[in-house]
Each structure stands twice: as C-alpha cells, then as structure tokens.
Amino acid sequence: MTAPVADMMRTTSRPEENGGRRSTVRSLVLIDCGSVFTTVALIGLVENQSRLLARATRPTTILAPQADVMLGVLDAIGALERITGRALMRDGQILTPEQPDGTGVDAVALVTSVGGPLRLFSTGPGRDTLAALLYRALAGLFTQVEQLPPLEEPPYDDETLQAIANAQAAAPHAILIIGATLDATRGRAALDSAAQTVSRWLEALRSTPEGIPGREDPRPAGTLPVIFSGSPDDAAHLQAVLRESAPVFQATQTLSPSSLTPLNRSVGAIYEGATLRPTPGYERLRRALSTPPMATITSLGGVSRFLAQRYGMNVAIADVGASSTLVTAATAQGEFVPGAQPSMGVGPGAGRLLRAAGAPSVLRWLPFELDENGLREYILSRMLRPQSIPATPWEVEIEHALAREAVRLALHAPGSRLMGVKPLDVIVATGGVFAHAPTPAYVALTLLDTLPLYGIASLALDTANIISTLGMAGALAPEIASHVVEMDALALPLGPVITTSGVAPDGEVAVLATLEMADGRKISVEAAQDTLVRLPLAQGERALLGLQPHPAVDIGLGPGRSAKATESIEGGALGVIIDTRRRPFALPHDSTARIARLREWRAALGLETEIRK
C-alpha cells in the first residue's frame, strides 16, 4: 500500500544528499506576491534545523492610492518583526545578510503571479501539428497562449474591428511563430502567409482603428517581440520579411521532443520584463532580492518534483487562488506535468471562470437552491472585493464550488496531461481557498470531487500556505527548502483515501474496510456503492488497514483483489476515507435528489447539512 504523507515526512534531508556541502544561507525571507494578497515567511534555525519561524499576510498594494507593491511587502515583514521580535529591516530596507546579533536574513526570494501570465499570440505553419510539443516546451512557465486568427487588409468591417479591440484588450506580450516540422516539406508560401498575418496584427495592435467600441482613449501597444521556432533558413527569411514591422525578433530551434528547452528559455527570458517590471514599485522590490524572481507555477513545479523524486511516488499540488488556478504533478520517473488556468480563480478571475465553466457546472456542487442570478451576484461581489474571505457556510460552499470547476478546468487546460498521471499517490492542497477553509473536510471533499484519483493515496493540506515559495527557496538552499517542506508545509495530513473503480450491484457492499488497532481492537465499516465512508484513525494514531472489495470493484490492485497492509498506517485529520463514488460523477438532474446526495457526502465527512445564507 502507498504510505500516507505522515509516514513519508518523517525523514529529513541530510547534508550528504547535497554532495556533502551545506549552504551558507541560514535564514530566508520568502515573499509570495499574489494578485490580491502578499504572504511573507521567515525561515530560520530551530535547534539547528531550518523551520518556518513566522508568516504574515497583507493585501498586495498594486492599485491606487498606494500603487507600490513594496509597501505591502514591507508591511508584512513588519508584522514578522512584531511576531518574532527579530529586526529584519533598517531604514525601510530589508537587512541582508544576517548579522552576528541575529538581525536581518541571509537571503530574500520572491515568487509571484502579480503581473498575471505572459500572454502569447501564436501562429505559423507548425502551430497545429506541433501544439503538443509547444505546450510541453512552455511547461512550468506562467503563460497563456492564444491562437492568432487571420487578418485581412483594411478597411475593416465591424466584426474585424471588434476582434482587434478584443486583441488589444488582451494586451499580448509577444507573438510566437511556429515553423514547419523538420520532416515537413518546407513551403515558403505558408511561412509568408504567417508573416503577413503577424505584420498586419502588429500594425493593428499598435493603432486604434476608428469605430472600435470603448477605445476612445487610445493605448497604442509598443513593439511586441516576435519569437520564431524553426529552421535557420526559415528564420533568416522570416526576419527579413518582418524587418520593418517586428524589429525585436528572436529565433530558436525547431520544436522536437529533444529540443524543447530553447523555446522555454526564450519565452521565459521575457517574463520578468513583460509582466513584472510594469508593476508599480517592482524595481524597488527587485533590488531587495538575492536571486531573480520565479513564477508561482515554476516554484510549485520544483516542489512537486522534489517530493516525487524523494519518495518515489506520483505527487500533485493543487493551488486555487484569486486570479489563477495551478495544478502541478510530478511522477516517480521524474516527469513534470503541469496544468494551469492563469486567468481563472475565485476572486478577480471568477468572471472568466464562470464564462468558461458555465453557471450550471458551478451550481451543481451546491447543497442548496441557488439560481444563476444569485451566483452571478456573489461572483460580482468577489470580483469587486477580492480581499474578502467567505464568512458564512453559504459563502464557503460557493467558494469551493468555484474551486472545483477551477481545478477541473486546470486539469483539462490546453496541453495538460494531468488526467494521464495515475495513480496520484500524494495530493497537496495549497492556496487561499484551501488555507482559509473552516474545516479540512471542505478541502478533502473538493479534492475528491475533482482530481482523477484511483486506488490508495494520501491527502495533505498546506495550512501555512507557504509551499508555493519553497521551489524558489530550493534554488537558493536545497537542504533548507527540504526541511521546511517536510516539517511545516505538509504539517496537516488529512489522511489516507481509498478510491474505487468498478460498480458493485445494488444492495451489495462495495468495500469492506478493517482497521486493526495497536491495542487489539478491530474497527470495520461496510462502504456501499456511491458513498463516502470514514474510519476513525486520528493523526498520530496507527493501525493495520485491510480492504476487501466486491469482485467487480477495484481498489487499485485489480477487480476483486483485496489488500492488507504489512506495516501500520497513520491517520490524519479526517481519519481514513473510503470513496466508492463512480466517476465521472453523474449527479441527479432532479434538484431535490441532487441536494440530498451532496448533503449525504458532506455528512459523511462531518460537515453540517443545514446551510443558510
């Protein structure tokens, strides 16, 4: 059986794992600047081990009247000083390195999504055929890729004018041209057509065509860089054709399974300048950093790969934020599999989320009656007041209904291969939605309702909401990051979960689960088909788990194959969960029956069934 997170996290990194060398970094300030909140964590030594000493969260100050991202950072660091009694600043500046008297810190690192994703418009003769390789090449980068449609010569009709207005509103940062594959018959006609399209779009994006609604105040775009992936001959030809319209031109190798890195580096190189530098106060923050900043998804990817490699398991991390939703996975074989919806979240990104998912998809998760107008009213309120958090069970349910759809859309994002990562052995929840959940049961139910679970897995909650920064910390001091990941970021195991496939006949038991306690007691539970069942096994308590499925039911070992642990497992905040619900979910169409089913599932995890506004 897969060991639960609590078991996996017992060991800590040793100096010899890093070549026998310890980092000179003893203390760190880790900054996570999101679109709504900024979280700052202080990492230092406790009994000669690196631990989270304190964390503080303050609003991200990028809008008027403050309009200086550094103000929110300094406010949060000031809170750390008050919590710990340790001086971290002098004359409004972060004090580095750590002083002999213990003041200051050795390093300052930043992960961020504050500037939003790097928005790319893509086209070219290889755009469709190499789409899978394109998304693999951009894996781990905070990007949003949209296809560049054809554009005829002016004068433009109303429909084209509106398309140009939409493109200008999207404010792209670069145009990406994908050349033909290496084994394709090179045709200059297709390349010239792509160049013509790019040239027309560059001109259209720089201008403000008359008659575009809502464009009375022109904001002409600057010169967009053009990145080309293709053969050197095609690159030289394309650069000559675009010389006047695209003076910023960069060529990389043709995309192939063995040449993904060049395009990744080219696109990654423009991220900071395009998305972060325009942020008010960023240059001041940048001067305080010990290393270049990292996008949140890149940092999460580093943590998921670390956990997967360290424990030889498939690991997924789900981060639902106000403006973006990120799901990263790493396999025991070292493969990194990200999925992202960079502009969809439960705050400012809730509007885009609703448009993409549709109101019925969100409403189906609510265990009470709510019409589409009521949902839209709540979402509008969240978008206007993004710093608010749910204050009632009614609001919590809507928040987690939105989170379910956000995770689902991230799993199925263009280029994502997350649905193919099976089994998921360890799942970690992080981000504001999960960190602010009133009970861990909300977190577990949201994960169980959305992720492609199969067999035996372990759930954990990042209650400190710091795991998103630890990939960045790993770039500075790997041994420090590994200690904090294990001891602080995964401090709350929710418990093992067993998810079945297959269907037991009506009236028959799907799974018989038994716990053999250390004192000789046995606890058994019969899980019917399409139910959630919990076995009581508290965090720190250990027992042997036995599972006997119905012959038609699979617990991850094959239909009907039973399992009994040879080593005891440790429980979590929710004990041990048995989930026999068939997937994909087919909730009843009848509203009364659907609500009753949802309330049954909630009651099984200890959630209140009466929810009032």
C-alpha positions as CSV (number, residue, x, y, z in Angstrom):
1,M,0.0,0.0,0.0
2,T,1.0,3.6,-0.5
3,A,2.3,5.1,2.7
4,P,0.4,8.1,3.9
5,V,2.0,11.6,3.9
6,A,2.6,11.4,7.7
7,D,4.9,8.4,7.2
8,M,6.7,9.8,4.3
9,M,7.6,13.1,6.0
10,R,9.4,11.6,9.0
11,T,12.9,11.7,7.4
12,T,14.7,14.9,6.7
13,S,17.4,15.9,4.3
14,R,21.0,15.2,5.2
15,P,24.0,17.3,4.1
16,E,25.5,14.4,2.2
17,E,22.4,14.5,-0.1
18,N,23.8,17.8,-1.5
19,G,27.2,16.5,-2.1
20,G,28.3,16.9,1.5
21,R,28.1,20.7,1.2
22,R,25.8,22.8,3.4
23,S,24.6,26.1,2.1
24,T,25.9,29.2,3.8
25,V,22.3,30.5,3.9
26,R,21.0,30.2,7.4
27,S,17.9,32.3,7.2
28,L,15.5,33.3,4.4
29,V,12.6,35.8,3.8
30,L,10.3,34.2,1.3
31,I,7.8,36.5,-0.4
32,D,4.8,35.3,-2.4
33,C,3.1,38.2,-4.2
34,G,-0.3,37.2,-5.5
35,S,-2.8,39.4,-7.3
36,V,-4.7,40.0,-4.1
37,F,-2.6,39.0,-1.1
38,T,1.1,39.1,-0.3
39,T,2.4,36.4,2.1
40,V,5.9,36.7,3.6
41,A,7.5,33.8,5.6
42,L,10.6,33.9,7.8
43,I,12.7,30.7,7.7
44,G,15.4,30.2,10.3
45,L,17.1,27.8,12.6
46,V,15.4,26.0,15.5
47,E,17.6,23.5,17.3
48,N,19.9,23.5,14.3
49,Q,17.1,22.7,11.9
50,S,15.6,25.0,9.4
51,R,11.9,25.8,10.2
52,L,9.2,28.2,9.5
53,L,9.5,30.8,12.3
54,A,6.6,33.0,11.3
55,R,4.4,34.2,8.4
56,A,2.3,37.2,7.7
57,T,-0.2,38.1,5.0
58,R,-1.1,41.6,3.9
59,P,-3.0,43.0,0.8
60,T,-0.9,43.3,-2.3
61,T,-0.5,47.0,-2.9
62,I,-0.5,47.5,-6.6
63,L,-3.6,49.7,-7.0
64,A,-4.3,53.3,-6.1
65,P,-4.0,55.0,-3.8
66,Q,-0.9,53.1,-2.7
67,A,0.2,51.6,-6.1
68,D,3.5,50.3,-4.8
69,V,4.0,46.6,-4.4
70,M,6.8,47.1,-2.0
71,L,4.5,48.7,0.6
72,G,2.6,45.5,1.1
73,V,5.8,43.5,1.4
74,L,7.3,45.9,4.0
75,D,4.0,45.8,5.9
76,A,4.1,42.0,6.0
77,I,7.8,42.0,7.1
78,G,7.0,44.5,9.8
79,A,4.4,42.0,11.1
80,L,7.1,39.3,11.1
81,E,9.3,41.6,13.2
82,R,6.5,42.1,15.7
83,I,5.7,38.3,15.9
84,T,9.3,37.2,16.3
85,G,11.0,40.2,18.0
86,R,13.7,40.0,15.4
87,A,14.8,43.1,13.4
88,L,14.6,42.4,9.7
89,M,14.7,45.9,8.3
90,R,16.7,49.1,8.7
91,D,15.7,52.4,7.2
92,G,12.9,50.8,5.2
93,Q,15.2,48.3,3.6
94,I,15.5,44.5,4.2
95,L,18.7,43.9,6.1
96,T,21.0,41.3,4.5
97,P,23.0,39.3,5.3
98,E,22.1,38.0,8.8
99,Q,24.2,39.9,11.3
100,P,26.1,38.4,14.2
101,D,23.5,39.6,16.6
102,G,20.8,37.7,14.7
103,T,19.2,40.6,13.0
104,G,18.5,40.5,9.3
105,V,18.4,37.5,7.0
106,D,20.9,35.9,4.6
107,A,18.7,35.9,1.5
108,V,15.4,37.2,0.1
109,A,13.4,35.3,-2.5
110,L,10.3,36.1,-4.5
111,V,7.6,34.0,-6.2
112,T,4.8,35.9,-7.9
113,S,1.8,35.9,-10.1
114,V,1.1,39.6,-9.5
115,G,1.7,40.7,-13.1
116,G,-0.5,37.9,-14.5
117,P,0.6,35.4,-17.1
118,L,2.8,36.1,-20.0
119,R,0.3,36.4,-22.8
120,L,1.4,35.0,-26.1
121,F,-0.4,35.0,-29.5
122,S,0.7,32.1,-31.6
123,T,0.6,31.3,-35.3
124,G,2.6,29.6,-38.1
125,P,2.6,26.6,-40.3
126,G,3.6,24.3,-37.5
127,R,1.2,25.8,-34.9
128,D,-1.4,23.0,-35.1
129,T,0.8,20.0,-35.8
130,L,3.3,20.9,-33.0
131,A,0.7,22.1,-30.5
132,A,1.5,19.2,-28.1
133,L,5.2,20.0,-28.2
134,L,4.6,23.7,-27.9
135,Y,2.7,23.2,-24.6
136,R,5.4,20.8,-23.3
137,A,8.1,23.4,-24.2
138,L,6.2,26.0,-22.2
139,A,5.6,23.7,-19.2
140,G,6.5,25.3,-15.9
141,L,6.2,28.9,-17.3
142,F,3.3,31.2,-16.3
143,T,2.0,31.6,-19.8
144,Q,-1.4,32.0,-21.6
145,V,-1.3,31.0,-25.2
146,E,-4.0,32.1,-27.7
147,Q,-4.1,31.4,-31.4
148,L,-3.7,34.4,-33.7
149,P,-6.5,34.5,-36.2
150,P,-6.1,35.6,-39.8
151,L,-6.5,39.3,-40.5
152,E,-7.4,40.8,-43.9
153,E,-6.2,44.1,-45.1
154,P,-8.1,47.3,-44.1
155,P,-10.7,48.7,-44.3
156,Y,-12.1,46.5,-41.5
157,D,-15.7,45.6,-41.1
158,D,-17.4,45.8,-37.6
159,E,-16.7,42.2,-36.8
160,T,-13.0,42.6,-37.5
161,L,-12.8,45.9,-35.6
162,Q,-14.3,44.1,-32.6
163,A,-11.7,41.3,-32.9
164,I,-8.9,43.8,-33.0
165,A,-10.4,45.5,-29.9
166,N,-10.5,42.2,-28.1
167,A,-6.9,41.5,-29.0
168,Q,-5.8,45.0,-27.8
169,A,-7.7,44.4,-24.5
170,A,-5.9,41.1,-24.1
171,A,-2.6,43.1,-24.2
172,P,-0.3,40.4,-25.5
173,H,3.3,40.4,-24.5
174,A,4.8,38.6,-27.6
175,I,3.9,36.8,-30.8
176,L,5.1,33.2,-31.2
177,I,5.5,31.8,-34.7
178,I,5.9,28.0,-35.0
179,G,7.7,26.9,-38.2
180,A,7.2,23.6,-40.1
181,T,8.4,20.4,-38.6
182,L,11.9,19.1,-39.5
183,D,10.4,16.3,-41.7
184,A,7.8,18.5,-43.4
185,T,8.1,19.8,-46.9
186,R,9.2,23.3,-46.4
187,G,6.9,25.7,-48.1
188,R,7.7,29.4,-48.1
189,A,4.1,30.2,-49.1
190,A,2.8,29.1,-45.7
191,L,5.6,30.9,-43.9
192,D,5.0,34.1,-45.9
193,S,1.3,33.8,-45.1
194,A,2.1,33.6,-41.4
195,A,4.4,36.6,-41.7
196,Q,1.7,38.6,-43.4
197,T,-0.7,37.8,-40.7
198,V,1.8,38.8,-38.0
199,S,2.7,42.0,-39.8
200,R,-1.0,43.1,-40.1
201,W,-1.7,42.2,-36.4
202,L,1.4,44.1,-35.2
203,E,0.1,47.2,-37.1
204,A,-3.4,46.7,-35.8
205,L,-2.3,46.3,-32.2
206,R,-0.2,49.5,-32.4
207,S,-3.1,51.6,-33.8
208,T,-6.5,52.5,-32.6
209,P,-8.9,51.9,-35.5
210,E,-11.8,54.2,-35.7
211,G,-15.1,52.8,-34.7
212,I,-13.9,50.3,-32.1
213,P,-16.3,50.5,-29.1
214,G,-14.8,51.5,-25.9
215,R,-11.5,52.7,-27.4
216,E,-11.9,56.4,-27.1
217,D,-8.7,56.6,-25.0
218,P,-6.1,55.1,-27.3
219,R,-3.4,52.9,-25.7
220,P,-1.1,52.1,-28.6
221,A,0.9,48.9,-28.0
222,G,4.6,49.1,-28.1
223,T,6.8,46.9,-30.3
224,L,5.9,43.3,-29.5
225,P,8.8,40.9,-29.6
226,V,8.4,38.0,-32.2
227,I,9.8,34.6,-31.3
228,F,10.2,32.1,-34.1
229,S,10.8,28.4,-33.7
230,G,12.0,26.8,-36.9
231,S,14.9,26.1,-39.2
232,P,17.7,28.7,-39.6
233,D,16.9,29.2,-43.2
234,D,13.2,29.9,-42.4
235,A,14.3,32.1,-39.5
236,A,16.5,34.3,-41.8
237,H,13.8,34.5,-44.4
238,L,11.1,35.5,-41.8
239,Q,13.3,38.0,-40.1
240,A,13.9,39.7,-43.5
241,V,10.2,39.8,-44.3
242,L,9.3,41.2,-40.8
243,R,12.3,43.6,-40.5
244,E,10.2,46.8,-40.5
245,S,7.2,45.6,-38.6
246,A,9.0,43.4,-36.0
247,P,12.4,44.9,-35.1
248,V,12.6,42.7,-32.0
249,F,13.0,39.2,-33.4
250,Q,14.4,36.1,-31.9
251,A,14.9,32.6,-33.5
252,T,15.1,29.3,-31.7
253,Q,15.5,25.7,-32.8
254,T,12.7,23.8,-34.5
255,L,10.4,22.1,-31.9
256,S,11.0,18.4,-31.4
257,P,10.9,16.1,-28.4
258,S,14.6,16.6,-27.9
259,S,14.7,20.4,-28.4
260,L,12.1,21.9,-26.0
261,T,14.5,23.8,-23.8
262,P,15.5,26.6,-26.3
263,L,11.9,27.8,-26.7
264,N,11.3,27.6,-23.0
265,R,14.3,29.7,-22.3
266,S,13.4,32.3,-25.0
267,V,9.9,32.7,-23.7
268,G,11.0,32.6,-20.0
269,A,13.6,35.3,-20.6
270,I,10.9,37.9,-21.4
271,Y,8.6,37.0,-18.4
272,E,10.1,39.4,-15.9
273,G,10.4,42.4,-18.2
274,A,7.0,42.0,-19.8
275,T,4.8,41.2,-16.8
276,L,6.7,42.2,-13.6
277,R,8.6,45.4,-14.4
278,P,5.4,47.3,-15.2
279,T,4.1,46.6,-11.7
280,P,4.3,49.8,-9.5
281,G,7.2,49.5,-7.1
282,Y,8.6,46.4,-8.6
283,E,12.1,47.8,-9.3
284,R,12.5,48.6,-5.6
285,L,11.4,45.1,-4.6
286,R,13.7,43.6,-7.2
287,R,16.7,45.3,-5.7
288,A,16.0,43.6,-2.4
289,L,16.1,40.1,-3.9
290,S,19.0,37.8,-3.6
291,T,18.1,35.9,-6.8
292,P,15.8,36.6,-9.8
293,P,12.1,36.1,-9.1
294,M,10.2,33.0,-10.1
295,A,6.7,32.5,-11.3
296,T,4.5,30.6,-8.8
297,I,3.8,27.7,-11.1
298,T,7.6,27.3,-11.7
299,S,8.2,27.2,-7.9
300,L,5.3,24.7,-7.4
301,G,6.8,22.5,-10.1
302,G,10.1,22.4,-8.2
303,V,8.4,21.3,-5.0
304,S,6.3,18.6,-6.7
305,R,9.4,17.2,-8.5
306,F,11.3,17.2,-5.2
307,L,8.6,15.3,-3.4
308,A,8.2,12.8,-6.3
309,Q,11.9,12.1,-6.6
310,R,12.5,11.9,-2.9
311,Y,9.7,9.4,-2.2
312,G,9.4,7.6,-5.5
313,M,5.8,8.5,-5.9
314,N,3.5,10.5,-8.1
315,V,2.7,13.8,-6.5
316,A,0.2,16.5,-7.3
317,I,-0.2,20.0,-5.9
318,A,-3.4,22.0,-6.3
319,D,-3.3,25.8,-5.8
320,V,-6.5,27.7,-6.2
321,G,-6.0,31.4,-6.0
322,A,-8.0,34.6,-6.5
323,S,-6.9,35.1,-10.1
324,S,-5.3,31.8,-11.3
325,T,-5.5,28.1,-10.6
326,L,-2.5,25.9,-10.9
327,V,-2.2,22.1,-10.7
328,T,1.3,20.6,-11.0
329,A,2.2,16.9,-10.9
330,A,5.5,15.1,-11.0
331,T,5.9,11.3,-11.5
332,A,8.2,8.9,-9.7
333,Q,10.1,8.7,-13.0
334,G,10.9,12.4,-13.0
335,E,8.3,13.7,-15.5
336,F,6.8,17.1,-14.7
337,V,3.2,17.5,-15.7
338,P,1.7,21.0,-15.2
339,G,-1.8,22.3,-15.8
340,A,-2.9,25.9,-15.4
341,Q,-5.7,28.3,-15.9
342,P,-3.7,31.5,-15.5
343,S,-6.7,33.9,-15.5
344,M,-9.3,31.9,-13.6
345,G,-9.7,31.9,-9.9
346,V,-12.3,32.6,-7.2
347,G,-11.6,36.4,-6.9
348,P,-10.8,38.7,-9.8
349,G,-10.6,35.6,-12.0
350,A,-14.1,34.4,-11.1
351,G,-15.8,36.1,-14.0
352,R,-13.6,34.3,-16.6
353,L,-14.1,31.0,-14.6
354,L,-17.9,31.4,-14.8
355,R,-17.8,32.1,-18.6
356,A,-15.6,29.1,-19.2
357,A,-17.3,26.6,-16.9
358,G,-20.9,27.8,-17.2
359,A,-23.2,28.5,-14.3
360,P,-24.9,25.1,-14.3
361,S,-21.5,23.4,-13.7
362,V,-20.8,25.6,-10.7
363,L,-24.4,25.4,-9.3
364,R,-24.4,21.5,-9.4
365,W,-22.0,21.4,-6.5
366,L,-24.1,23.5,-4.1
367,P,-26.1,21.6,-1.5
368,F,-28.9,24.2,-1.5
369,E,-31.0,26.1,-4.0
370,L,-29.4,29.0,-5.8
371,D,-30.3,30.4,-9.2
372,E,-27.9,31.7,-11.8
373,N,-28.6,35.4,-10.9
374,G,-27.7,34.7,-7.3
375,L,-24.4,33.0,-8.4
376,R,-23.5,36.0,-10.6
377,E,-24.3,38.4,-7.8
378,Y,-21.9,36.6,-5.5
379,I,-19.2,36.4,-8.1
380,L,-19.5,40.1,-8.9
381,S,-19.2,40.8,-5.2
382,R,-16.0,38.7,-5.0
383,M,-14.6,40.5,-8.0
384,L,-15.3,43.9,-6.6
385,R,-14.0,43.0,-3.1
386,P,-11.3,40.4,-3.8
387,Q,-9.7,40.8,-0.3
388,S,-12.8,39.5,1.4
389,I,-13.0,35.8,2.5
390,P,-16.1,33.7,2.9
391,A,-17.8,34.5,6.2
392,T,-20.8,32.1,6.2
393,P,-21.2,28.4,5.3
394,W,-23.3,29.6,2.3
395,E,-20.3,31.6,1.0
396,V,-17.9,28.8,1.8
397,E,-19.9,26.4,-0.3
398,I,-20.0,28.7,-3.3
399,E,-16.2,29.4,-3.0
400,H,-15.5,25.7,-3.1
401,A,-17.9,25.1,-5.9
402,L,-15.9,27.6,-7.9
403,A,-12.7,25.9,-6.8
404,R,-14.0,22.6,-8.1
405,E,-14.6,24.0,-11.5
406,A,-11.3,25.9,-11.4
407,V,-9.3,22.7,-10.7
408,R,-11.3,20.8,-13.3
409,L,-10.5,23.3,-16.0
410,A,-6.9,23.3,-15.0
411,L,-6.8,19.5,-15.3
412,H,-8.1,19.9,-18.9
413,A,-6.2,23.0,-19.9
414,P,-4.7,23.1,-23.4
415,G,-1.7,20.8,-23.4
416,S,-2.3,19.4,-20.0
417,R,-1.6,15.7,-19.5
418,L,-2.6,15.6,-15.8
419,M,-5.5,13.2,-16.4
420,G,-3.0,10.6,-17.6
421,V,-0.9,10.6,-14.3
422,K,-2.1,7.5,-12.5
423,P,-2.1,6.8,-9.7
424,L,-1.8,10.0,-7.8
425,D,-0.1,8.9,-4.6
426,V,0.1,12.2,-2.8
427,I,-2.0,15.3,-3.2
428,V,-1.2,18.5,-1.5
429,A,-3.7,21.4,-1.3
430,T,-2.4,25.0,-1.1
431,G,-3.6,28.5,-1.8
432,G,-6.0,30.9,-0.1
433,V,-9.2,28.9,-0.8
434,F,-7.9,25.8,0.9
435,A,-5.9,27.6,3.7
436,H,-9.0,29.6,4.7
437,A,-11.4,26.6,4.7
438,P,-13.2,26.5,8.0
439,T,-12.5,22.7,8.3
440,P,-10.2,20.3,6.5
441,A,-13.3,18.4,5.3
442,Y,-14.1,21.1,2.8
443,V,-10.6,20.7,1.3
444,A,-10.7,16.9,1.2
445,L,-14.2,16.9,-0.5
446,T,-13.1,19.5,-3.1
447,L,-10.1,17.4,-4.0
448,L,-12.0,14.1,-4.1
449,D,-14.7,15.7,-6.3
450,T,-12.2,16.9,-8.9
451,L,-8.9,15.0,-9.1
452,P,-8.5,11.7,-11.1
453,L,-7.9,9.6,-8.0
454,Y,-7.6,5.8,-8.3
455,G,-6.5,3.3,-5.6
456,I,-4.8,4.4,-2.4
457,A,-3.5,7.9,-1.9
458,S,-2.7,10.4,0.8
459,L,-4.1,14.0,1.2
460,A,-2.3,16.8,2.9
461,L,-3.1,20.5,3.5
462,D,-0.5,23.3,3.4
463,T,-2.1,25.2,6.4
464,A,0.8,27.7,6.4
465,N,0.2,28.5,2.7
466,I,3.9,28.6,2.0
467,I,4.6,25.6,-0.2
468,S,4.4,27.8,-3.3
469,T,7.6,29.6,-2.3
470,L,9.7,26.6,-1.4
471,G,10.6,25.7,-5.0
472,M,12.2,29.2,-5.2
473,A,13.9,28.5,-1.8
474,G,15.2,25.3,-3.2
475,A,17.2,27.2,-5.8
476,L,19.0,29.1,-3.0
477,A,19.4,26.4,-0.3
478,P,18.0,22.9,-1.2
479,E,18.6,21.5,2.3
480,I,16.7,24.4,3.9
481,A,13.8,24.0,1.5
482,S,13.5,20.3,2.0
483,H,13.4,20.6,5.8
484,V,10.6,23.2,5.6
485,V,8.6,21.3,3.0
486,E,8.6,18.2,5.2
487,M,8.2,19.8,8.6
488,D,6.0,22.8,8.0
489,A,4.3,22.9,4.6
490,L,2.9,19.4,5.0
491,A,2.2,19.7,8.7
492,L,-1.5,18.6,8.4
493,P,-2.1,15.2,6.8
494,L,-5.8,14.9,6.0
495,G,-5.4,11.1,5.9
496,P,-5.2,8.2,3.5
497,V,-8.0,7.9,1.0
498,I,-9.1,4.8,-1.0
499,T,-10.9,5.5,-4.3
500,T,-12.5,2.7,-6.2
501,S,-13.4,2.0,-9.8
502,G,-16.0,-0.5,-11.0
503,V,-19.6,-0.9,-9.8
504,A,-21.0,-3.2,-7.2
505,P,-24.6,-4.5,-7.8
506,D,-27.3,-2.7,-5.9
507,G,-27.6,-3.8,-2.3
508,E,-24.1,-5.3,-2.1
509,V,-21.1,-4.0,-0.3
510,A,-18.5,-2.3,-2.5
511,V,-15.7,-2.4,0.0
512,L,-15.3,-3.9,3.5
513,A,-12.5,-2.0,5.3
514,T,-11.0,-3.0,8.6
515,L,-8.6,-1.3,11.0
516,E,-6.6,-3.4,13.4
517,M,-5.5,-1.1,16.2
518,A,-2.4,-1.4,18.3
519,D,-4.4,-2.4,21.3
520,G,-6.0,-5.3,19.5
521,R,-9.3,-3.6,18.7
522,K,-10.8,-4.1,15.3
523,I,-12.9,-1.4,13.5
524,S,-14.8,-2.5,10.4
525,V,-17.0,-0.5,8.1
526,E,-19.0,-1.5,5.0
527,A,-18.9,1.0,2.2
528,A,-21.9,0.8,-0.2
529,Q,-21.6,1.9,-3.8
530,D,-21.5,5.6,-4.5
531,T,-20.8,6.6,-0.9
532,L,-18.2,8.2,1.2
533,V,-17.2,6.5,4.5
534,R,-14.7,7.4,7.2
535,L,-12.8,5.2,9.6
536,P,-11.7,6.8,12.8
537,L,-7.9,7.0,12.9
538,A,-6.5,10.2,14.3
539,Q,-3.3,11.9,13.3
540,G,-0.5,10.2,15.2
541,E,-2.6,7.0,15.7
542,R,-1.5,3.9,13.8
543,A,-3.3,0.7,12.7
544,L,-3.2,-2.0,10.1
545,L,-5.6,-1.4,7.2
546,G,-7.3,-4.3,5.4
547,L,-9.5,-3.8,2.3
548,Q,-11.8,-6.4,0.8
549,P,-13.6,-5.2,-2.4
550,H,-16.5,-6.7,-4.2
551,P,-15.4,-8.9,-7.2
552,A,-16.5,-6.1,-9.6
553,V,-14.7,-3.3,-7.6
554,D,-11.1,-2.3,-8.0
555,I,-9.1,-0.6,-5.2
556,G,-6.1,-0.1,-7.4
557,L,-4.9,-3.7,-7.5
558,G,-7.3,-5.2,-10.0
559,P,-11.0,-6.1,-9.7
560,G,-11.8,-8.0,-6.5
561,R,-8.3,-8.1,-5.3
562,S,-8.0,-7.5,-1.6
563,A,-5.2,-5.8,0.3
564,K,-3.8,-5.8,3.8
565,A,-1.0,-3.6,4.9
566,T,2.1,-5.3,6.2
567,E,3.0,-2.1,8.0
568,S,0.7,0.1,10.1
569,I,-0.5,3.4,8.6
570,E,-1.1,6.7,10.3
571,G,-4.3,8.5,10.3
572,G,-5.0,12.1,9.6
573,A,-7.3,15.0,10.4
574,L,-10.2,13.1,8.7
575,G,-9.1,9.5,9.6
576,V,-9.2,7.1,6.7
577,I,-11.6,7.9,3.8
578,I,-13.2,5.3,1.5
579,D,-14.7,6.8,-1.6
580,T,-16.8,4.4,-3.7
581,R,-18.4,7.0,-5.9
582,R,-18.3,6.2,-9.6
583,R,-16.5,8.5,-11.9
584,P,-17.2,10.7,-13.8
585,F,-19.8,12.0,-11.4
586,A,-23.4,11.8,-12.6
587,L,-25.3,13.8,-10.1
588,P,-29.1,13.5,-10.3
589,H,-30.9,16.0,-12.5
590,D,-33.7,16.5,-10.1
591,S,-32.7,19.3,-7.7
592,T,-34.1,17.7,-4.6
593,A,-32.3,14.4,-5.2
594,R,-29.1,16.2,-6.1
595,I,-29.1,18.3,-3.0
596,A,-29.8,15.2,-0.9
597,R,-26.9,13.3,-2.5
598,L,-24.5,16.2,-1.9
599,R,-25.6,16.5,1.7
600,E,-25.0,12.8,2.3
601,W,-21.5,13.2,1.1
602,R,-20.9,16.2,3.3
603,A,-22.4,14.5,6.3
604,A,-20.0,11.5,5.8
605,L,-17.1,13.9,6.3
606,G,-18.6,15.6,9.3
607,L,-19.9,18.8,7.5
608,E,-23.1,20.5,8.6
609,T,-26.1,19.7,6.3
610,E,-28.1,22.8,7.1
611,I,-26.6,25.7,5.3
612,R,-28.2,29.1,5.4
613,K,-27.3,32.4,3.8
